[in-house]
Amino acid sequence: MSKNWQRPTRRDALLQDREGAYAIARHVRMTPQKVRRVVDMVRGMSVGNALDTLRFAPQAAAEPVYKVIASAVANAETNENLKSDQLFVSQIFVDEGVTMRRIRPRAKGSASRILKRASHITAVVEPEANRGPIPPSKQVVTKRLIDRSPLSTKTSTGSSESKKEA
């Protein structure tokens, strides 16, 4: 490995040369699986809509996600001089943190392991002007419904013919 290689800064890794801000909450004592359910709801939303959605979400993970997005917005206003009403959540993801292992006594002197998982939540907010088209890999694809109307039937050759004859 060459000696002049440097790891990119966190800002370079998240934003490159675009304007915006980020915030990270580390060691949040909730499982990443539960936090990802909440994070998936707000990804791509405008900041105002995302905060409103999280304020009224019933999941317990909504509170730390709300705080991370609010912190990213405050960072954007303070450090980048951006307006909060022009921002959207461009990236938000959850990484797995440290897992604390505990034991629970069981029958006949044995023990079961309890895994107390933690999460790292990262949120990136950018101005709406930076929003580009959604890449095909991120687009939601809906399945096309099969035509099950009583007007079409299958014949023995597999082609579809209409029963509708006037």
Secondary structure, DSSP 8 states (H G I E B T S, - for coil): --TT-----HHHHHHTTS--EEEEEEEESS-HHHHHHHHHHHTTSBHHHHHHHHHT--STTHHHHHHHHHHHHHHHHHHS---GGGEEEEEEEEEE---EEEEEE-GGG-EEEEEE--EEEEEEEEEGGG-----TTTS----------TTEEE-TTS-EEE----
